[in-house]
Amino acid sequence: MERQGLQCLIPILLGIKVTVELKIENRQCEVRMIDTSSAHLIKALGEPPRDRKKVKNIKHSGSLSFQKICEIAKIMRPKSKAKSFQGTVLEILGTACSIGCRVDKKEPKEIQDLVKSGEYECKEQIVLCQLSKNTQLKKK
């Protein structure tokens, strides 16, 4: 089994339950972490690592900013089934509600209502690639 792939994941996600995909071909193992919104939210809360055998049924009582929720939604957008970015943000807010954290010191359900009514704007910002000064376009 390939230990290098597992060892690079351990310090980052210590104490967080994540889904891992193992791909084995010709006795070669490839380890890949599957992104989940709950893992990103717990990591964003910055809670100390815990022993999963000793500490059970934990509620994550921290508070995240709406900006951080939008950043997590940008990461999770390719996996989302929502038609728009607003739907992805609502999915992340639902996950925040299920793990028990708050958003802007309010309940996530309140923020969901504000997003649906249009008081909180969530637009996916497109990052434009700029050419460096040394790069020149060749004309044909």
QUIHUJO-V105672 format. One record per pair of residues at least 6 apart in sequence whose ideal C-beta (glycine too) atoms are under 7 Angstrom apart, sorted by the first residue. I is the first residue (numbers start at 0). GAP is how many residues later the second one is. Records with the same first field share a line. If there is no record, write none. Layout:
I: GAP + GAP
This chain:
0: 28
1: 27 + 29
4: 25 + 26
5: 25
8: 24
12: 26 + 30
13: 35
14: 34 + 35 + 37
15: 23 + 26 + 27
17: 15 + 18 + 21
18: 15 + 17
19: 11 + 13 + 14
20: 11 + 13
21: 7 + 9
22: 7
34: 40 + 41 + 44
36: 35 + 39 + 54 + 55 + 58
37: 57 + 61
39: 32 + 35
40: 31 + 54 + 55 + 58 + 60
41: 18 + 57
43: 20 + 24 + 28
44: 15 + 17 + 19 + 56
46: 13 + 15
49: 8
58: 41
59: 39 + 40 + 41
60: 39 + 40
61: 39
62: 38 + 39 + 40 + 42
63: 37 + 39
64: 39
65: 37 + 38 + 45 + 54
68: 20 + 23 + 24 + 27 + 34
69: 19 + 52
71: 20
72: 12 + 15 + 16 + 19
73: 50
75: 12 + 16
76: 8 + 11
79: 7 + 8 + 11
81: 6 + 9
84: 37 + 38 + 39
85: 29 + 36
88: 26 + 33
89: 22 + 25
92: 10 + 15 + 18 + 19
95: 7 + 12
96: 11 + 12
102: 8
103: 7
110: 9
113: 6
114: 7
